[in-house]
Amino acid sequence: MPHSHIDVRYVANLARLELSDDEVAVFQPQLEAILRHAEALTRLDVAGIEPTAHPAPVFGRMRDDVPHQSLTPAALLQNAPDQAQGQIRVPKVVTDA
């Protein structure tokens, strides 16, 4: 990645940022160090490495949305605080109009 000198003021202008002279003095060496690191990464041999979206495998992000087959309706209602006729009873929340 050959590059000529990239000015921090130029990058700041593209980002619509105003930098003081002190900030330019701090950020210029940092930008050059970042560019040197990116250039070093381009020289790495990655021929045998498979491309990935994540650095580590991702498992169990989503599960199938299927009902549990071994639970009977009575077993599903066993923890309900109030039930009648195989249904969960809840307090009335709508008043008469």
Rosetta blueprint (number, residue, H / E / L):
1 M L
2 P L
3 H L
4 S L
5 H L
6 I L
7 D L
8 V H
9 R H
10 Y H
11 V H
12 A H
13 N H
14 L H
15 A L
16 R L
17 L L
18 E L
19 L L
20 S L
21 D H
22 D H
23 E H
24 V H
25 A H
26 V H
27 F H
28 Q H
29 P H
30 Q H
31 L H
32 E H
33 A H
34 I H
35 L H
36 R H
37 H H
38 A H
39 E H
40 A H
41 L H
42 T H
43 R L
44 L L
45 D L
46 V L
47 A L
48 G L
49 I L
50 E L
51 P L
52 T L
53 A L
54 H L
55 P L
56 A L
57 P L
58 V L
59 F L
60 G L
61 R L
62 M L
63 R L
64 D L
65 D L
66 V L
67 P L
68 H L
69 Q L
70 S L
71 L L
72 T L
73 P H
74 A H
75 A H
76 L H
77 L H
78 Q L
79 N L
80 A L
81 P L
82 D L
83 Q E
84 A E
85 Q L
86 G L
87 Q E
88 I E
89 R L
90 V L
91 P L
92 K L
93 V L
94 V L
95 T L
96 D L
97 A L
